[in-house]
Amino acid sequence: MPLVPFAALPDEARVWVFSAAAPVTGAAADVLLRDVDEHLARWRAHGMPLVCARDWRDDRFLAVGVDEAASHASGCSIDALFHVLHGLETQLGTSLLGNGAVYWRDAGGAVSIADRPAFRAAAAAGAVTAETPVFDPTITSVGAWRREFEKPAGASWHARLLPQVG
């Protein structure tokens, strides 16, 4: 069985992170996760099943991992995953692919989203600081998803969007 629990993937497994522009909750989240699980259960590269899993956080972030020590995702298999997610966007009422947004946790703990200029403006206004938790959808390993996906802005690439102090 290629679909495994996410916790079973090694830290070195490859991961793709998809970020929803709007929260996906309730029935919409159920549809998203059901359809992703169905795809992953039969996901193959060159006819070989991929050892894979998914994780879901904060009603916004979907991580799909592949244990490349057991099986390698091919360009076509990755394209198939993107096709499934693209097909769900209209049904879910939000984008999951390539929105280029910046995500952070606001003072109340909710996930906020903005384009880079609006994030810079929030930082200039003091609503975002070096200690503000931010999310990094550019990570590429399961270990990074576990340990580095959410971290303080000052310890992330987001730091270059913060006002320079001193």
DSSP file (Angstrom, degrees, kcal/mol; ACC not computed):
  #  RESIDUE AA STRUCTURE BP1 BP2  ACC     N-H-->O    O-->H-N    N-H-->O    O-->H-N    TCO  KAPPA ALPHA  PHI   PSI    X-CA   Y-CA   Z-CA
    1    1 A M              0   0    0      0, 0.0    40,-0.1     0, 0.0     0, 0.0   0.000 360.0 360.0 360.0 118.0    0.0    0.0    0.0
    2    2 A P        +     0   0    0      0, 0.0    50,-2.3     0, 0.0     2,-0.6   0.817 360.0  82.0 -75.3 -30.4    1.7    3.2   -1.1
    3    3 A L  B     +a   52   0A   0     38,-0.2    50,-0.2    48,-0.2    48,-0.1  -0.662  62.3 170.5 -79.7 120.0   -0.4    5.7    1.0
    4    4 A V        -     0   0    0     48,-3.0    50,-0.3    -2,-0.6     2,-0.1  -0.769  42.5 -80.8-122.7 165.9    1.1    5.7    4.5
    5    5 A P    >   -     0   0    0      0, 0.0     3,-1.9     0, 0.0     4,-0.4  -0.445  41.4-121.8 -63.7 144.2    0.6    7.9    7.6
    6    6 A F  G >  S+     0   0    0     48,-0.4     3,-1.7     1,-0.3    49,-0.1   0.866 112.2  62.1 -57.1 -36.9    2.5   11.1    7.3
    7    7 A A  G 3  S+     0   0    0      1,-0.3    -1,-0.3     0, 0.0    46,-0.0   0.721  95.2  63.2 -62.0 -20.5    4.4   10.3   10.5
    8    8 A A  G <  S+     0   0    0     -3,-1.9    -1,-0.3     2,-0.1    -2,-0.2   0.642  81.2  98.0 -80.4 -14.3    5.8    7.2    8.8
    9    9 A L  S <  S-     0   0    0     -3,-1.7     2,-0.1    -4,-0.4    43,-0.0  -0.529  78.9-119.5 -74.5 139.4    7.7    9.3    6.2
   10   10 A P    >   -     0   0    0      0, 0.0     3,-1.9     0, 0.0   132,-0.3  -0.367  24.4-109.4 -73.2 159.0   11.4    9.9    6.9
   11   11 A D  T 3  S+     0   0    0      1,-0.3   132,-2.8   131,-0.2   133,-0.4   0.801 118.1  59.8 -56.7 -29.9   12.6   13.5    7.4
   12   12 A E  T 3  S+     0   0    0    130,-0.2    -1,-0.3   129,-0.2    56,-0.1   0.567  78.3 118.2 -78.4  -8.8   14.5   13.2    4.1
   13   13 A A  S <  S-     0   0    0     -3,-1.9   129,-2.4     1,-0.1   130,-0.3  -0.241  72.6-108.5 -59.8 146.8   11.2   12.5    2.1
   14   14 A R  E     -BC  66 141A   0     52,-2.0    52,-2.4   127,-0.2     2,-0.4  -0.505  38.6-166.3 -75.6 143.9   10.4   15.1   -0.5
   15   15 A V  E     -B   65   0A   0    125,-1.8     2,-0.4    50,-0.2    50,-0.2  -0.986  17.4-161.0-135.6 146.3    7.5   17.4    0.2
   16   16 A W  E     -B   64   0A   0     48,-2.2    48,-2.5    -2,-0.4     2,-0.5  -0.987  16.1-152.7-119.1 134.1    5.4   19.9   -1.7
   17   17 A V  E     -B   63   0A   0    120,-0.5     2,-0.4    -2,-0.4    46,-0.2  -0.933   7.2-167.0-113.3 129.8    3.4   22.5    0.2
   18   18 A F  E     -B   62   0A   0     44,-3.0    44,-2.8    -2,-0.5     2,-0.5  -0.957   7.1-156.5-116.4 132.0    0.2   23.9   -1.1
   19   19 A S  E     -B   61   0A   0     77,-0.7     2,-0.3    -2,-0.4    80,-0.2  -0.934  10.1-137.8-116.4 124.8   -1.3   27.0    0.5
   20   20 A A        -     0   0    0     40,-2.8    76,-0.2    -2,-0.5     4,-0.1  -0.630   6.4-144.4 -80.8 134.0   -5.0   27.9    0.3
   21   21 A A  S    S+     0   0    0     74,-1.9    -1,-0.1    -2,-0.3    75,-0.1   0.757  90.4  27.2 -68.5 -24.8   -5.7   31.6   -0.3
   22   22 A A  S    S-     0   0    0     73,-0.3    -1,-0.1    38,-0.1    72,-0.0  -0.957 104.9 -85.2-132.5 152.5   -8.8   31.2    2.0
   23   23 A P        -     0   0    0      0, 0.0     2,-0.6     0, 0.0    37,-0.2  -0.263  34.8-148.4 -57.4 142.7   -9.4   28.8    4.8
   24   24 A V        +     0   0    0     35,-3.1     2,-0.2    -4,-0.1    69,-0.0  -0.957  34.8 154.8-115.5 110.7  -10.8   25.4    3.8
   25   25 A T    >>  +     0   0    0     -2,-0.6     3,-1.2     4,-0.1     4,-1.1  -0.752  38.5   0.4-130.7 172.5  -13.0   24.1    6.5
   26   26 A G  H 3> S-     0   0    0      1,-0.3     4,-2.1    -2,-0.2     3,-0.2  -0.123 126.0  -1.3  54.1-132.4  -16.0   21.7    7.1
   27   27 A A  H 3> S+     0   0    0      1,-0.2     4,-2.3     2,-0.2    -1,-0.3   0.839 133.8  56.8 -62.3 -34.9  -17.4   19.9    4.1
   28   28 A A  H <> S+     0   0    0     -3,-1.2     4,-2.6     2,-0.2    -1,-0.2   0.916 107.8  47.3 -64.7 -42.0  -14.9   21.7    1.7
   29   29 A A  H  X S+     0   0    0     -4,-1.1     4,-2.8     2,-0.2     5,-0.3   0.897 110.0  54.0 -64.4 -39.4  -12.0   20.3    3.8
   30   30 A D  H  X S+     0   0    0     -4,-2.1     4,-2.4     2,-0.2    -2,-0.2   0.918 110.3  46.6 -59.9 -43.7  -13.5   16.9    3.8
   31   31 A V  H  X S+     0   0    0     -4,-2.3     4,-2.7     2,-0.2     5,-0.3   0.937 113.0  49.5 -63.6 -47.4  -13.8   17.0   -0.1
   32   32 A L  H  X S+     0   0    0     -4,-2.6     4,-2.5     1,-0.2     5,-0.2   0.954 115.3  41.6 -56.9 -52.9  -10.2   18.2   -0.4
   33   33 A L  H  X S+     0   0    0     -4,-2.8     4,-2.6     1,-0.2    -1,-0.2   0.871 114.7  51.5 -68.3 -36.8   -8.7   15.6    1.9
   34   34 A R  H  X S+     0   0    0     -4,-2.4     4,-2.5    -5,-0.3    -1,-0.2   0.948 113.4  44.2 -62.7 -48.2  -10.9   12.8    0.5
   35   35 A D  H  X S+     0   0    0     -4,-2.7     4,-2.1     2,-0.2    -2,-0.2   0.889 114.9  48.6 -67.1 -38.6   -9.9   13.6   -3.1
   36   36 A V  H  X S+     0   0    0     -4,-2.5     4,-3.0    -5,-0.3     5,-0.2   0.940 112.2  49.0 -64.7 -46.1   -6.2   14.0   -2.3
   37   37 A D  H  X S+     0   0    0     -4,-2.6     4,-2.3     1,-0.2    -2,-0.2   0.905 110.2  51.3 -60.5 -41.2   -6.2   10.7   -0.3
   38   38 A E  H  X S+     0   0    0     -4,-2.5     4,-0.7     2,-0.2    -1,-0.2   0.912 112.7  46.1 -62.1 -41.6   -7.9    8.9   -3.3
   39   39 A H  H >< S+     0   0    0     -4,-2.1     3,-1.0     1,-0.2     4,-0.4   0.942 113.1  48.7 -65.6 -46.7   -5.3   10.3   -5.7
   40   40 A L  H >< S+     0   0    0     -4,-3.0     3,-0.9     1,-0.3    10,-0.2   0.845 102.6  62.6 -63.9 -33.3   -2.4    9.4   -3.4
   41   41 A A  H 3< S+     0   0    0     -4,-2.3    -1,-0.3     1,-0.2   -38,-0.2   0.765 118.6  27.6 -63.7 -24.6   -3.7    5.9   -2.9
   42   42 A R  T << S+     0   0    0     -3,-1.0    -1,-0.2    -4,-0.7    -2,-0.2   0.236  88.7 135.9-119.8  13.1   -3.3    5.2   -6.6
   43   43 A W    <   +     0   0    0     -3,-0.9     7,-2.1    -4,-0.4     2,-0.3  -0.436  29.2 172.0 -67.7 130.0   -0.4    7.7   -7.3
   44   44 A R  E     -E   49   0B   0      5,-0.2     2,-0.4    -2,-0.2    30,-0.1  -0.944  29.5-152.7-138.7 156.3    2.3    6.1   -9.5
   45   45 A A  E >  S-E   48   0B   0      3,-2.6     3,-2.0    -2,-0.3    27,-0.1  -0.983  88.6 -14.8-129.8 121.5    5.4    7.1  -11.3
   46   46 A H  T 3  S-     0   0    0     -2,-0.4    -1,-0.1     1,-0.3    27,-0.0   0.873 130.2 -54.2  52.8  40.0    6.3    4.9  -14.4
   47   47 A G  T 3  S+     0   0    0      1,-0.2    -1,-0.3     0, 0.0    -4,-0.0   0.334 114.6 115.6  82.1  -7.0    3.8    2.3  -13.2
   48   48 A M  E <  S-E   45   0B   0     -3,-2.0    -3,-2.6    24,-0.1    -1,-0.2  -0.812  70.5-114.1 -99.4 133.7    5.3    2.0   -9.7
   49   49 A P  E     -E   44   0B   0      0, 0.0     2,-0.4     0, 0.0    -5,-0.2  -0.349  28.0-129.9 -63.1 142.8    3.3    3.0   -6.6
   50   50 A L        -     0   0    0     -7,-2.1     2,-0.9   -10,-0.2    -7,-0.1  -0.810  10.6-130.0 -94.1 132.8    4.7    6.0   -4.7
   51   51 A V        +     0   0    0     -2,-0.4    16,-2.8    16,-0.4     2,-0.3  -0.746  56.1 149.3 -79.9 109.3    5.2    5.7   -1.0
   52   52 A C  E     +aD   3  66A   0    -50,-2.3   -48,-3.0    -2,-0.9     2,-0.3  -0.874  30.3 179.5-145.3 167.6    3.4    8.9    0.0
   53   53 A A  E     - D   0  65A   0     12,-1.9    12,-2.6    -2,-0.3     2,-0.3  -0.959  15.5-138.1-160.1 170.1    1.3   10.7    2.6
   54   54 A R  E     - D   0  64A   0    -50,-0.3   -48,-0.4    -2,-0.3     2,-0.3  -0.970   7.3-163.2-137.5 156.1   -0.3   14.1    3.2
   55   55 A D  E     - D   0  63A   0      8,-2.3     8,-2.6    -2,-0.3     2,-0.4  -0.962   6.9-154.7-135.3 153.0   -0.7   16.4    6.2
   56   56 A W  E     - D   0  62A   0     -2,-0.3     2,-0.4     6,-0.2     6,-0.2  -0.997  14.5-179.5-135.0 128.0   -3.1   19.3    6.7
   57   57 A R  E >>  - D   0  61A   0      4,-2.4     4,-2.7    -2,-0.4     3,-2.4  -0.974  58.0  -8.4-133.1 143.6   -2.6   22.3    9.0
   58   58 A D  T 34 S-     0   0    0     -2,-0.4    53,-0.1     1,-0.3    -1,-0.1   0.691 107.6 -78.0  54.0  27.8   -4.4   25.4   10.0
   59   59 A D  T 34 S+     0   0    0      2,-0.2   -35,-3.1     1,-0.1    -1,-0.3   0.685 130.0  62.1  57.6  19.0   -7.2   24.9    7.5
   60   60 A R  T <4 S+     0   0    0     -3,-2.4   -40,-2.8     1,-0.2     2,-0.6   0.579  80.5  73.3-140.0 -30.0   -4.8   26.3    4.8
   61   61 A F  E  <  -BD  19  57A   0     -4,-2.7    -4,-2.4   -42,-0.2     2,-0.5  -0.869  46.6-174.9-115.1 121.2   -1.7   24.2    4.3
   62   62 A L  E     -BD  18  56A   0    -44,-2.8   -44,-3.0    -2,-0.6     2,-0.5  -0.948   6.0-167.8-110.5 122.8   -1.5   20.8    2.6
   63   63 A A  E     -BD  17  55A   0     -8,-2.6    -8,-2.3    -2,-0.5     2,-0.5  -0.946   1.1-168.8-109.6 131.0    1.8   19.0    2.5
   64   64 A V  E     -BD  16  54A   0    -48,-2.5   -48,-2.2    -2,-0.5     2,-0.3  -0.983  11.9-169.3-119.1 121.7    2.2   16.0    0.2
   65   65 A G  E     -BD  15  53A   0    -12,-2.6   -12,-1.9    -2,-0.5     2,-0.4  -0.840  12.5-164.5-116.0 149.9    5.3   13.9    0.8
   66   66 A V  E     -BD  14  52A   0    -52,-2.4   -52,-2.0    -2,-0.3     2,-1.3  -0.999  22.3-134.1-131.2 128.6    7.0   11.1   -1.1
   67   67 A D    >>  -     0   0    0    -16,-2.8     4,-2.0    -2,-0.4     3,-1.4  -0.691  23.3-173.9 -79.8  96.8    9.6    8.8    0.3
   68   68 A E  T 34 S+     0   0    0     -2,-1.3    -1,-0.2     1,-0.3   -55,-0.1   0.611  77.7  69.0 -74.8 -10.1   12.1    8.9   -2.5
   69   69 A A  T 34 S+     0   0    0      1,-0.1    -1,-0.3    -3,-0.1     3,-0.1   0.779 113.2  31.7 -71.1 -25.3   14.2    6.3   -0.9
   70   70 A A  T <4 S-     0   0    0     -3,-1.4     2,-0.3     1,-0.4    -2,-0.2   0.764 138.3  -2.6 -98.4 -32.7   11.4    3.9   -1.7
   71   71 A S     <  -     0   0    0     -4,-2.0     2,-0.5   -20,-0.2    -1,-0.4  -0.962  64.0-131.8-163.2 140.2   10.0    5.5   -4.9
   72   72 A H        -     0   0    0     -2,-0.3     2,-0.3   -27,-0.1   -24,-0.1  -0.847  19.2-132.0-103.1 130.2   10.8    8.5   -7.0
   73   73 A A        -     0   0    0     -2,-0.5     2,-0.2    -7,-0.1   -28,-0.1  -0.581  25.3-147.5 -73.1 138.7    8.1   10.9   -8.2
   74   74 A S     >  -     0   0    0     -2,-0.3     4,-2.5   -30,-0.1     5,-0.2  -0.579  27.5-102.8-100.6 167.8    8.4   11.7  -11.9
   75   75 A G  H  > S+     0   0    0      1,-0.2     4,-2.5     2,-0.2     5,-0.1   0.896 123.5  49.7 -55.6 -41.8    7.5   14.9  -13.7
   76   76 A C  H  > S+     0   0    0      2,-0.2     4,-2.0     1,-0.2    -1,-0.2   0.886 110.1  49.5 -67.5 -38.4    4.3   13.3  -15.0
   77   77 A S  H  > S+     0   0    0      2,-0.2     4,-1.6     1,-0.2    -2,-0.2   0.893 112.2  48.2 -69.3 -37.2    3.3   12.1  -11.6
   78   78 A I  H  X S+     0   0    0     -4,-2.5     4,-2.3     2,-0.2    -2,-0.2   0.918 109.8  52.7 -66.6 -42.9    3.9   15.5  -10.0
   79   79 A D  H  X S+     0   0    0     -4,-2.5     4,-2.4    -5,-0.2    -2,-0.2   0.885 105.7  55.2 -57.6 -38.9    1.9   17.1  -12.8
   80   80 A A  H  X S+     0   0    0     -4,-2.0     4,-2.1     2,-0.2    -1,-0.2   0.898 107.1  49.5 -63.1 -40.6   -0.9   14.7  -12.1
   81   81 A L  H  X S+     0   0    0     -4,-1.6     4,-2.2     2,-0.2    -2,-0.2   0.935 111.6  48.3 -62.9 -46.3   -1.0   15.8   -8.4
   82   82 A F  H  X S+     0   0    0     -4,-2.3     4,-2.8     1,-0.2    -2,-0.2   0.879 109.2  54.5 -61.7 -37.3   -1.1   19.5   -9.5
   83   83 A H  H  X S+     0   0    0     -4,-2.4     4,-2.3     2,-0.2    -1,-0.2   0.912 107.4  49.7 -62.6 -43.4   -3.9   18.7  -11.9
   84   84 A V  H  X S+     0   0    0     -4,-2.1     4,-1.1     2,-0.2    -2,-0.2   0.938 113.9  45.2 -60.3 -47.4   -6.0   17.1   -9.1
   85   85 A L  H  X S+     0   0    0     -4,-2.2     4,-1.0     1,-0.2     3,-0.5   0.900 111.3  52.0 -66.4 -40.6   -5.5   20.2   -6.9
   86   86 A H  H >X S+     0   0    0     -4,-2.8     3,-0.7     1,-0.2     4,-0.6   0.905 107.0  54.4 -60.5 -40.4   -6.2   22.6   -9.7
   87   87 A G  H 3X S+     0   0    0     -4,-2.3     4,-0.5     1,-0.2    -1,-0.2   0.768 107.4  51.2 -64.5 -25.5   -9.4   20.8  -10.4
   88   88 A L  H 3X S+     0   0    0     -4,-1.1     4,-2.5    -3,-0.5     5,-0.3   0.689  87.8  83.3 -83.8 -19.3  -10.5   21.2   -6.8
   89   89 A E  H <X>S+     0   0    0     -4,-1.0     4,-1.7    -3,-0.7     5,-1.5   0.894  92.4  44.7 -56.6 -46.9   -9.9   25.0   -6.7
   90   90 A T  H  <5S+     0   0    0     -4,-0.6    -1,-0.2     1,-0.2    -2,-0.1   0.925 114.5  49.4 -63.6 -44.3  -13.2   26.0   -8.2
   91   91 A Q  H  <5S+     0   0    0     -4,-0.5    -1,-0.2     1,-0.2    -2,-0.2   0.866 116.0  42.9 -62.1 -37.1  -15.1   23.5   -6.1
   92   92 A L  H  <5S-     0   0    0     -4,-2.5    -1,-0.2     2,-0.2    -2,-0.2   0.692 105.0-128.8 -83.8 -19.7  -13.4   24.7   -2.9
   93   93 A G  T  <5S+     0   0    0     -4,-1.7     2,-0.3    -5,-0.3    -3,-0.2   0.766  76.2  80.0  77.0  25.6  -13.7   28.4   -3.8
   94   94 A T  S   <S-     0   0    0     -5,-1.5     2,-0.3    -6,-0.2    -1,-0.2  -0.986  79.2-106.4-154.9 159.2  -10.0   29.1   -3.3
   95   95 A S        +     0   0    0     -2,-0.3   -74,-1.9     1,-0.1   -73,-0.3  -0.660  25.7 175.4 -87.9 148.8   -6.6   28.8   -5.0
   96   96 A L        +     0   0    0     -2,-0.3   -77,-0.7   -76,-0.2     2,-0.5   0.464  61.4  69.6-120.9 -15.2   -4.1   26.2   -3.8
   97   97 A L  S    S-     0   0    0      1,-0.2    -1,-0.1   -79,-0.1   -79,-0.1  -0.926 107.5 -21.4-119.1 126.4   -1.5   26.6   -6.5
   98   98 A G        +     0   0    0     -2,-0.5    -1,-0.2     1,-0.1   -80,-0.0   0.783  67.7 144.7  59.8  40.1    0.9   29.5   -7.0
   99   99 A N        -     0   0    0    -80,-0.2    -1,-0.1    -3,-0.1    -2,-0.1   0.645  46.5-146.4 -85.6 -10.5   -0.7   32.4   -5.3
  100  100 A G        +     0   0    0      1,-0.2    16,-0.3    15,-0.1    -1,-0.0   0.645  44.3 149.3  62.7  16.0    2.7   33.8   -4.2
  101  101 A A        -     0   0    0     14,-0.1     2,-0.4   -82,-0.1    14,-0.2  -0.286  47.4-123.2 -80.3 165.1    1.2   35.1   -0.9
  102  102 A V  E     -F  114   0C   0     12,-3.3    12,-1.8    34,-0.1     2,-0.4  -0.925  25.4-159.6-107.4 134.1    2.9   35.5    2.4
  103  103 A Y  E     +FG 113 135C   0     32,-0.5    32,-2.0    -2,-0.4     2,-0.3  -0.932  18.0 159.1-117.7 137.5    1.3   33.8    5.4
  104  104 A W  E     -FG 112 134C   0      8,-1.9     8,-3.8    -2,-0.4     2,-0.6  -0.968  41.7-107.8-149.2 164.8    1.8   34.6    9.1
  105  105 A R  E     -F  111   0C   0     28,-2.9     6,-0.2    -2,-0.3     5,-0.1  -0.858  38.0-141.5 -97.0 121.7    0.2   34.1   12.4
  106  106 A D    >   -     0   0    0      4,-3.1     3,-2.3    -2,-0.6    22,-0.1  -0.129  34.5 -87.6 -76.8 178.4   -1.4   37.3   13.7
  107  107 A A  T 3  S+     0   0    0      1,-0.3    -1,-0.1    20,-0.2    -2,-0.0   0.762 129.5  53.0 -59.7 -26.5   -1.4   38.4   17.4
  108  108 A G  T 3  S-     0   0    0      2,-0.1    -1,-0.3     1,-0.0     3,-0.1   0.466 120.5-107.2 -87.5  -2.3   -4.6   36.5   17.9
  109  109 A G  S <  S+     0   0    0     -3,-2.3     2,-0.2     1,-0.3    -2,-0.1   0.375  76.6 131.6  94.1  -4.0   -3.2   33.2   16.5
  110  110 A A        -     0   0    0     -5,-0.1    -4,-3.1     1,-0.1     2,-0.5  -0.491  64.0-108.0 -80.6 152.5   -5.1   33.3   13.2
  111  111 A V  E     -F  105   0C   0     -6,-0.2     2,-0.3    -2,-0.2    -6,-0.2  -0.692  37.3-164.8 -80.5 126.4   -3.4   32.7    9.9
  112  112 A S  E     -F  104   0C   0     -8,-3.8    -8,-1.9    -2,-0.5     2,-0.4  -0.778   2.5-161.5-108.8 156.7   -3.2   36.0    7.9
  113  113 A I  E     +F  103   0C   0     -2,-0.3     2,-0.3   -10,-0.2   -10,-0.2  -0.996  19.0 147.5-140.0 142.1   -2.4   36.3    4.2
  114  114 A A  E     -F  102   0C   0    -12,-1.8   -12,-3.3    -2,-0.4     2,-0.1  -0.976  46.2 -96.6-160.8 164.1   -1.2   39.1    2.1
  115  115 A D     >  -     0   0    0     -2,-0.3     4,-2.3   -14,-0.2     5,-0.2  -0.355  53.4 -94.5 -76.1 171.9    0.9   39.9   -1.0
  116  116 A R  H  > S+     0   0    0    -16,-0.3     4,-2.7     1,-0.2     5,-0.2   0.892 123.8  51.6 -61.7 -42.8    4.5   41.0   -0.3
  117  117 A P  H  > S+     0   0    0      0, 0.0     4,-2.2     0, 0.0    -1,-0.2   0.917 112.3  46.9 -61.5 -39.3    3.8   44.8   -0.4
  118  118 A A  H  > S+     0   0    0      2,-0.2     4,-2.3     1,-0.2    -2,-0.2   0.870 111.3  51.7 -69.4 -35.1    1.0   44.4    2.1
  119  119 A F  H  X S+     0   0    0     -4,-2.3     4,-2.4     2,-0.2    -1,-0.2   0.931 109.8  49.5 -64.4 -44.7    3.1   42.2    4.4
  120  120 A R  H  X S+     0   0    0     -4,-2.7     4,-2.8     1,-0.2    -2,-0.2   0.907 110.8  50.4 -58.7 -41.8    5.9   44.9    4.3
  121  121 A A  H  X S+     0   0    0     -4,-2.2     4,-1.9     2,-0.2    -1,-0.2   0.899 109.2  50.8 -64.4 -40.4    3.2   47.5    5.2
  122  122 A A  H  <>S+     0   0    0     -4,-2.3     5,-2.2     1,-0.2     6,-1.0   0.889 112.2  47.8 -63.3 -38.5    2.0   45.3    8.1
  123  123 A A  H ><5S+     0   0    0     -4,-2.4     3,-1.4     4,-0.2    -2,-0.2   0.919 109.8  51.5 -67.7 -43.0    5.6   45.0    9.3
  124  124 A A  H 3<5S+     0   0    0     -4,-2.8    -1,-0.2     1,-0.3    -2,-0.2   0.833 109.5  51.5 -62.5 -31.4    6.2   48.8    8.9
  125  125 A A  T 3<5S-     0   0    0     -4,-1.9    -1,-0.3    -5,-0.2    -2,-0.2   0.506 119.4-112.3 -83.0  -4.7    3.1   49.4   11.0
  126  126 A G  T < 5S+     0   0    0     -3,-1.4    -3,-0.2    -4,-0.3    -2,-0.1   0.477  88.5 115.5  88.4   2.5    4.4   47.0   13.7
  127  127 A A  S   <S+     0   0    0     -5,-2.2     2,-0.4    -6,-0.2    -4,-0.2   0.707  80.4  41.7 -76.5 -19.1    1.7   44.3   13.1
  128  128 A V  S    S+     0   0    0     -6,-1.0    -2,-0.3    -8,-0.1     2,-0.2  -0.998  74.2 170.4-127.4 130.8    4.5   41.9   12.0
  129  129 A T    >   -     0   0    0     -2,-0.4     3,-1.1    33,-0.1    24,-0.4  -0.705  53.1 -88.6-127.5-179.8    7.8   41.7   13.8
  130  130 A A  T 3  S+     0   0    0      1,-0.2    24,-2.9    -2,-0.2    25,-0.4   0.734 127.8  52.7 -62.9 -22.0   10.9   39.5   13.8
  131  131 A E  T 3  S+     0   0    0     21,-0.2    -1,-0.2    22,-0.2     3,-0.0   0.591  81.0 113.7 -90.2 -11.8    9.1   37.3   16.4
  132  132 A T  S <  S-     0   0    0     -3,-1.1    21,-2.3    20,-0.1     2,-0.2  -0.398  74.8-116.0 -62.5 128.7    5.9   36.9   14.4
  133  133 A P  E     - H   0 152C   0      0, 0.0   -28,-2.9     0, 0.0     2,-0.3  -0.495  39.3-175.9 -66.8 131.6    5.4   33.3   13.3
  134  134 A V  E     -GH 104 151C   0     17,-3.0    17,-1.9   -30,-0.3     2,-0.4  -0.829  20.5-126.0-123.4 164.4    5.5   32.9    9.5
  135  135 A F  E     -GH 103 150C   0    -32,-2.0   -32,-0.5    -2,-0.3    15,-0.2  -0.924  11.1-154.3-116.1 136.9    5.0   30.0    7.2
  136  136 A D    >   +     0   0    0     13,-2.1     3,-1.3    -2,-0.4    12,-0.1  -0.825  15.1 175.6-115.3  92.6    7.5   28.8    4.5
  137  137 A P  T 3  S+     0   0    0      0, 0.0  -120,-0.5     0, 0.0    -1,-0.1   0.460  71.9  76.9 -75.1   2.0    5.8   27.0    1.7
  138  138 A T  T 3   +     0   0    0     11,-0.1    11,-0.0  -122,-0.1    -2,-0.0   0.481  65.9 118.8 -89.0  -2.0    9.1   26.8   -0.2
  139  139 A I    <   -     0   0    0     -3,-1.3  -122,-0.3     1,-0.1     3,-0.0  -0.207  46.1-164.8 -61.6 157.4   10.4   24.0    2.0
  140  140 A T        +     0   0    0   -124,-0.1  -125,-1.8  -126,-0.1     2,-0.3   0.393  57.6  64.6-128.9   1.5   11.2   20.7    0.2
  141  141 A S  B  > S-C   14   0A   0   -127,-0.3     4,-2.0     1,-0.1  -127,-0.2  -0.931  72.9-127.1-129.7 155.1   11.6   18.0    2.9
  142  142 A V  H  > S+     0   0    0   -129,-2.4     4,-2.3    -2,-0.3  -131,-0.2   0.880 112.4  57.3 -62.5 -38.4    9.3   16.4    5.4
  143  143 A G  H  > S+     0   0    0   -132,-2.8     4,-2.2  -130,-0.3     5,-0.3   0.905 106.3  48.7 -60.0 -41.4   11.8   17.2    8.1
  144  144 A A  H  >>S+     0   0    0   -133,-0.4     4,-3.1     2,-0.2     5,-1.2   0.888 109.0  53.7 -65.6 -38.5   11.6   20.9    7.2
  145  145 A W  H  <5S+     0   0    0     -4,-2.0     4,-0.4     3,-0.2     5,-0.2   0.913 112.6  44.7 -58.8 -42.7    7.8   20.6    7.3
  146  146 A R  H  <5S+     0   0    0     -4,-2.3    -2,-0.2    -5,-0.1    -1,-0.2   0.877 132.0  16.5 -70.2 -37.8    8.0   19.2   10.8
  147  147 A R  H  <5S+     0   0    0     -4,-2.2    -3,-0.2    -5,-0.2    -2,-0.2   0.692 132.7  28.3-113.1 -23.1   10.5   21.6   12.2
  148  148 A E  T  <5S+     0   0    0     -4,-3.1    -3,-0.2    -5,-0.3    -4,-0.1   0.475  84.1  94.2-125.9  -4.1   10.8   24.7   10.0
  149  149 A F  S   <S+     0   0    0     -5,-1.2   -13,-2.1    -4,-0.4     2,-0.5   0.908  97.1  34.9 -61.7 -42.0    7.5   25.3    8.2
  150  150 A E  E    S+H  135   0C   0     -5,-0.2   -15,-0.2   -15,-0.2    -1,-0.2  -0.962  83.0 132.7-115.0 120.5    6.4   27.7   11.0
  151  151 A K  E     -H  134   0C   0    -17,-1.9   -17,-3.0    -2,-0.5     5,-0.1  -0.963  60.5 -63.8-156.5 168.6    9.1   29.9   12.6
  152  152 A P  E >   -H  133   0C   0      0, 0.0     3,-1.9     0, 0.0   -21,-0.2  -0.286  44.2-124.1 -61.1 142.0    9.8   33.5   13.6
  153  153 A A  G >  S+     0   0    0    -21,-2.3     3,-1.7   -24,-0.4     6,-0.7   0.852 110.2  60.2 -54.8 -37.8   10.0   35.9   10.7
  154  154 A G  G 3  S+     0   0    0    -24,-2.9    -1,-0.3     1,-0.3   -23,-0.1   0.688 105.6  48.2 -66.5 -17.6   13.5   37.0   11.7
  155  155 A A  G <  S+     0   0    0     -3,-1.9    -1,-0.3   -25,-0.4     2,-0.2   0.164 109.0  65.6-105.2  15.7   14.7   33.4   11.3
  156  156 A S  S X  S-     0   0    0     -3,-1.7     3,-1.9    -4,-0.1     4,-0.2  -0.750 100.0 -95.0-129.0 172.2   13.2   33.0    7.9
  157  157 A W  G >  S+     0   0    0      1,-0.3     3,-1.4    -2,-0.2     4,-0.2   0.727 115.9  78.1 -60.6 -20.3   13.5   34.4    4.4
  158  158 A H  G >  S+     0   0    0      1,-0.3     3,-2.4     2,-0.2     4,-0.4   0.725  71.7  81.9 -60.3 -21.8   10.7   36.7    5.5
  159  159 A A  G X  S+     0   0    0     -3,-1.9     3,-1.5    -6,-0.7    -1,-0.3   0.828  81.1  62.6 -56.8 -32.6   13.2   38.7    7.4
  160  160 A R  G <  S+     0   0    0     -3,-1.4    -1,-0.3     1,-0.3    -2,-0.2   0.648  99.5  55.6 -70.2 -10.7   14.2   40.5    4.2
  161  161 A L  G <  S+     0   0    0     -3,-2.4    -1,-0.3    -4,-0.2    -2,-0.2   0.494  92.4  91.5 -94.3  -6.1   10.6   41.9    4.0
  162  162 A L  S <  S-     0   0    0     -3,-1.5   -42,-0.1    -4,-0.4   -33,-0.1  -0.560  91.5 -93.3 -87.6 152.4   10.9   43.4    7.5
  163  163 A P        -     0   0    0      0, 0.0     2,-0.4     0, 0.0    -1,-0.1  -0.374  45.0-110.9 -61.3 142.3   12.0   47.0    8.2
  164  164 A Q        -     0   0    0     -4,-0.1     2,-0.4    -3,-0.1    -4,-0.0  -0.616  31.3-147.8 -76.9 130.9   15.7   47.2    8.8
  165  165 A V              0   0    0     -2,-0.4    -3,-0.0     1,-0.2    -1,-0.0  -0.815 360.0 360.0-101.3 138.4   16.5   48.1   12.4
  166  166 A G              0   0    0     -2,-0.4    -1,-0.2     0, 0.0    -2,-0.0   0.422 360.0 360.0 105.5 360.0   19.5   50.2   13.4
